[in-house]
Amino acid sequence: MDRKKAASVAGALVIAVGIWLFQSGKFKSEAQADKFTSTFLVDHEQTDNGFELFTSDTNQYRMWFPLQYVIHKSSYKSSEDESEVWTASTKENDSYNAGKITALFSKKKSKAAQNKMDAFQPDYMLKGKNATIYVKKQTRDGKHSIYHAYVNDDYSDKYIYYTFELKSSEQTNSTKQQYWVEKILLNTQFQKNSAE
């Protein structure tokens, strides 16, 4: 066998072993490695780099979940298919998207929830697939960028209220950070029920 063929075979072998190691779980992200968080993730579903498809325990919505985040089991609460709340955070603090995410899903808008939405003063609006999204950005103590967002289903009373509390500094690329937040918001999709 000449050198070119040997190099090609060796290269193919290295790629095959790398794929096998990745698929066998040797190289798991924080979310995939966490026993609780991984129960919500859908393996091998196409998303963008750094995300995996998350399916709510209520079966009412799906979203792109950031792979460096882990859901705190103690924060998770669910009421059958009516509501769900969880908080996730990162272990590392040096990336532009390090911090904490809180999500509150509800199938129905109570009067109090509707009053909060009516009083919400968004900085801008996004149009997702079958959802309208209202976003407000704040900064706190110069060290945190905080995004508050309502994702409202266009065809029902379902909504999710997100809070993203992300580390911020002079080196933080705020445009990249905002794009990352919007990617999660725009890829949150409500599931249609047979009765709807």
Disulfide bonds with the S-S distance in Angstrom:
none
